[in-house]
Amino acid sequence: MELYSKRSLWSIMDEEQKTTQQSPPCLSMKTHQNFFDHNPKFSPGRPSSASTMQLSPPRSPESPWTLTPLHSSPSPTLLYHCVASLHRREGNVFSIAVSRGIIFTGSESSRVRIWKQPECIERGCLKTSSGEIRAILAYGNMLFTTHKDYKIRIWRMSVSENFQPKKITTLPRNNSFLSFRRTTSQQHKDYISCIAYYHADGLLYTGSWDKTVKVWKVTDKKCIDSFTAHEDNINAIVVNQEDGCLFTSSADGSVKIWRKVFGESSHNLTMTLKLQNNPPVNALALSSLLDSFYLYSGSSDGSINFWEKEKVTGRFNHGGFLHGHRFSVLCLVAIERLIFSGSEDTTIRVWRREEDSNFHDCLAVLEGHRGPVRCLAACLEMEKVVMGLLVYSASLDRTLKVWRVKVFPGEKKANAEETTAMRYDQKMGFREYEMSPVLSPSWVEKKLQDNHLR
């Protein structure tokens, strides 16, 4: 069953944020339990102490590492715990970026909060007067932010003790002589939902709800290309740093691949990847390791599709899809062979792709949020025998959480026949995992109303 109509998932979520029934800042567990007592269909069972929402300032909990139940391997391979949980009084966090030991969060408060990892000590904030901040991207000493006025701002960051960010420019730049006229040729005409930066050429890509992609030459501070990429809102955009290939996804249910024309500024469409039933595609992630290259997409039907790039032809072949999330997949992050997926069902799933294989294990389900997980970011702490990561998640329950994850080497599958059967299950979409989402009462009520209207 398709959970959403063709209109953008983000527009539905924005409507939820504007209502007075949004998840309140200090919703008690008793309130949740009263709702589920009268609605047994959605009852998740009694929540454990590890999954209750922390409403206090960031702190490291006393609880030990939690052993995650495995779904396809009898040996433990992943440990995790939540090391910090902060309630955002200023509103929902829309975007997270991590660079050089600094965490940046953008929210509906029109401020970019700055934190130092791993202690999550607040280092200050960037104040703007341009409305909510939809997307953030950090690279080196540069920070890119998108705002409610449909413009992009570029900041120069310093990681010294005296942290003093400085705004470099606003794109598009205002013409002082014609400042009374609104820029029409270069400026987006709706929210800029996603951004990507191609390091080699210094190109900034922005995707918008106006269905267009714009390409900005950062050094020249101007737009060098603009094209209509999809038939509906653009929700995600990523770029392959190895060859400059651009990937876009949309509420129209498609993923498209673009290439810059050699010696020119224009971009050509090289491939369109269609999904079964065309559910809106909310998130994209790229995984590149040695000679393997994978593209992942998260959809509103709860599935994660993936494609493998052929080494010789460069074509992308559909490898299968990962099932486990009950509601929409809203965000994806890929690090080496690990994939983190955040969902409307309030959970974060950790997947691992086998070496020399398309098979993926679901290693863990991180629970603790009380609303849809809207954005994720992750970075490596160590990458020796045991892989250590810090994962940052923000939810529509207005909390920002930090998770420490340790992944141990997995055992090789001894039974080739069993492995083949599991791969077939994954390809056909038969394999699913148990879960008990704990949604806020207002969000469940909203879902019921939307489903009833259809």
N, C-alpha and C positions, 0 to 999 in steps of 0.2 A: 504494500500500500504506500502510495506516495504521500509524504507528510505535509508537503507544501504545494501550493499551486505555482504557476509560472512566475508570479510576481516575486520579487527578490526576497530572499530569506532575511537579509539585513533590514529591509523596510518593515518587516513584521516585528523584528526585534526592537527596532526604533520605536514602533508604536507601543510596545510593552514598556519601554523605558519612560515614556511620557505619561503613562497612566499612574494614578495614585495607588494602584494595587501592586506596584512593583515590590520585589522582595525588600522588606524594611531593613534598616541598618542593624537592629538588634532583635531579630526574630528568634524567639526562644524555642527550644526543642519541644516544649509542651504544646505550643501552637501547632507545630508540625504534626505532632502525634494526634491532636484532636482532629485535624483535617483527615489524616489517614484512617482514623477510627470510623469516620463517617463515609469514607471512600475506600473500602477494602480492596477494590480493583487495583489501586495504585500503592497499596501498602508495601513498603520495602522491608518490613520487619524492623526490629529494634536496632537502631544504629549503635555501632561499637564506639568506645571512647576514642579510638584512633581516628574516627571519621567525623566527630563533632566539630562544628565550626568554631574557630578561635576568634573571639571578638576583642581580645586585648592587643596592645602594640606588639611588634615583632619580638619573638623570643624563641629560644631553642627548647623544645619540649623535653621532658625527662623520660619519655617513653623510649624504649630501645628500638633498634632496627626491626622492621617488620618483615617476617618471612612471607614472601608472596606465593600463593598457591599456583602451581604450574598446570598447564592444560595438556601438554604433549610430551613432557619429560619428567621422569620420576626424581631427578636430581635438582636441588635448588640452584638457580642460576642468577637470581636477582634479589637484591635487598634494597629497601627504600624507607625513608621517613620524611615527614614534613618538618623542616627546620625553622620555618617562619611563616606566620600568617597575619596579614595586615588588613584591617577593614578600612576601605576608602570612603571617608565621609564626603569627599568631593564628588562622588559619582562613579560610574563604571569606567574601568580601564579598557580602552579600545585597542591598544597596541603596546608591544614590548620589544625593546632592542637591547642587545648586549655587545659591548665592544671594549677591549682593553681593561677589563676588570670593572667596568661601569655598567649599571643597568639604567635604562631609560624607560619611563612609562608615560603614555599619552592617554588622556581621559577627556570626558565631557566638561571638565572644569576649565579648559583652555590653558592648562599648565602642564609642562613636562617635568615630572619629578625625576630626580637623579639620585641613585643609590650606589653604594660601593659594595661589591661582592667580596667574599661570601657572607660577610657579617650583616648585610642589608642595612648599613648605616646611611641615613639620608644625607646627601651632600648639597642639597639645594634644589632649586627649580628654575625653569625658564618660564617667565611670565609673558603671555601674549594677550592681545585684545581682539583676536580673530576667531574666537569660538572654539568648539571642541576639536581635538586632534585625533584624526582617524587612523593615520598610518605613520610609523616611525621606521627609519633605517639608519644604522650607524656603520661607518666605515672609516678606519683610521682615526684621524682627528676631526672628521666631519660628521654632522648629524643632519638628516633630512626629515622634515616634518610637514604633514599636510593638514590643512585647516578648513574650517567651515566656510571661509570666504572663497574656497576653491583654488587657493594658491599654495605654493610650496615655499618653505623657508629653509635656508641652509645656514648652519651654525658651525663655528670653529670651536672645538672643545679642547680643554687642557686637563691633563690628569695630575697636575701638580697639587700640592697641598692647598694652595689658594685657587680653588676651582672657579674660574671665571669664563663662562661661555660667552661667545660674541657672535652676533648675527652678521653673516657675510652679505646675504642678499635675499630678495624675495623674487620668486618666479611666478608669472612673468613680472618684469620690472615695470613700475609705473612711469609713464612718460610725463615729465614735469610740465611740458608745454600743453599737453592734452590730458592733464590729470583729472579733468572733470568728465572725461569720456571713459566708459568701461571697456577694457580690453576684450575684444571678441575673437580675434584670430588665433591667439596663443593660449588663452585661458580656458580651462575646463568650464563646463556649464552645469556641473553637478558635483557631488561629493567625489573626492579622490580617495578611492577605497584601498589602493595598494601601490607600492613602489618597489623598484628594483634598480640596482646600480651595477653597470658593467665596468669593472675596474680598469681594464686595459685601455679602453677608449674614453673613459671619463663620461659615460652616457648614463643619464638618469631616466628611467622609464616610469611613467605614471599611468595607472589604469583608473577609469572613472565610471560612475553610474551613467554618464552621458554616452556610454558605449564606445568611447574612443580611447586610444593609447597615444600619449604624447611623448616625444623623445627630446630631452634637453641636454645640450652640451654645457657641462658645468663650468668649464673654464671661460666660455664665451657668454654664459648666463643668458642663453636664449633657446627657444624651441626650434629644432632643426627638422622635425617631422611630426605629422599628426595624421592618424588614420582611424577609420571606424573598424573596430576589430570584431565586434559581436552584435547580435540582434537584441541583447538585453544587458543589464548591469554587468560590468566587469568586476569580479570578486577577488581575483588573485592574479599575480604576475611574478614570474621568476626568470632569471637569466643564467645560462650556463657560462661560467667564467672561463671555460676552456676554449670555446669557439664563438661565444657571443650569441648563441641561439636563444630566442625569446619564447617563453611559454605563457599563454594567457588562458584564463577560465572564466566562465560566465554563468549567469542565471539561465541562459538559453540552453544549458545542458551540454555544452561542447568545450573541448580543450583544443587550442590552436597553437601551431608552431610557426614562428616567423624568423626570417633571416634578413640581415641588413645587406642591401645590394652593394657589391664590392665597388669601392671608389665613390659611392654616393651616400646620401643621407636617408633615402627611402628604404622601406622594409617590404618584403614580399612574403605572402602566405605560402608555406611549403607543405603543410599537412594539417588536416582537421581530424581530431580523435573524437568519435561519437561514442556515447554511453548508451547502454540498454535503457529504454524508457525515458531517456533524456532528463534525469533529475538535475536540478540546479547544482553547479559545481562551485563549492565555497572556498576550497583551499588547494594549494599545490606545494610540492616539495621535490627537490632533486637529490639523488644519492649517487655520488661518484666515488668509486673505490677501485684503484688499479685499472684493470681493463673493463670493468663493468660500469654501466650507467643506467639508472632507473628513474622514471618519472612516476610520482604518486599524486592522486587527486582524491579529495574528500567531497562526498556528495550529500545532498539533503535526504537521501533514502537511507543513510547510515553506513553506506559501503565506502571502502577505499579501493579504488582501481589502481593498477600499476602496469606500466609498460617498460619493456627492456629494449635498449637501443642495440641494433645489430652493429657489430664491429666493422663489417665490410661496407654495407650499403648505407648505414646511418639511419635506417628506418626504425620506427618504434613499433614493436609487436606487443599486443596485449598479453600480459602474463597471468592475469587472474584478478581476483579481488578479495579483500580481507573483510570478514564479517565478524561482528562482535558488538558494535555500537547499536543501540536501539533507535536513537534519534539521529538528527543531522550531525555530520562531521563538520566542524566549523574551522579547525586549524590543524596544520601539520608541520612537523619539524623532522628533518632527516639528518642524522650524524653517522657517517660510515654505514654500517649495516643495521643501525637502530632507527626505528620510526616512532615518533610520539604523535598521538592523535588526540585532540580535544573535541568533546562532543556536547551537544545540547542535552544529552542524558546525564550531565554533570561529572562524567568520569574522564580520566586520561588513560589511554592504553599505550603500553610499550610493546612494540613488535620487533622481532629480529629476523632478518633474512639469513638463511643458511648460506654457507660458502658454496660457490659453484652451483647454485640452485635457486629456483624461484619460490621455494617453499618458505613461508613466514610463520614463526611461532609468536603467540601472544604471551609474553613473559609476565606481565603484571597489569592490574587494573588499579590505578591510583584514585582513591575515593577520598572525599573531604569537602569538596565544593557543594554548595546548595543551589546552584543555578548553572545554566549553560556555560561551558568553558569556551570563552570567545577567542583568546589568543594565547600563544605559547612561545617560549624561547628556551634554548638550551645551549650549554657550552661544556667542553671537556675540562675536568679537573686533573685527571691522570689517564694515561692510555697504555699502560704496560699490560701485565697479565690480567689484572682486574681493571675494567674500564669504569672510571668514576665520572659522574656528570652532575651538574646543577641544572635543574629544570624550573622554569618560572612560568606560572600560570595565572591568568586573570579570568574572572567569571562575572556573570551578570548578577551574582549575589554580592557584588561590590567588594570582593576580597582579592588580594594578591597573595599567592602562596609560593614558597620556595621549597623544592624537594631535592634531597640528596639521593642519588641513585648509584648503586654499584652493580655492575654486570660481570659475572664470572664466565669463563669459557664454557660453552655448552658441549655436551657429549654427542658424538657422532651417532646417527641412527644405525643400529646394527641390522635391523630387519628391512631389507630393500623392498620387500613386498608391501610392508606396512607404510613405508615412506611414500611409495607410489600411490597407494590408496588415499593417503592424506593430501597429497598434491592434487589428486583428482577431485577430492571433496572441496578444496580451496578454489580450484578452477571453476567448478560448477556452482559454488556458493552454498554447499550443504553444511559446511562445518560452522557451528556457532558456539558461543561461550555464554555461560550463565552470568547474569548481572542483576543488581538491584539498585536502580537509580533512585536517588533521594532528591526529588525536585521540590522547589518551594511551592506552597499551595497556590500562589498567584499564577505561577508559570503553568502548573498542571491545569488550572481553571482556564487559562488562555488557550492551551492546547485543545481542551475539550470543546470550547466554543468554536475554534477554527475548524475542527473535524466535523462538528455538528453542522456548520454552515455548508460544508461540501457534501 
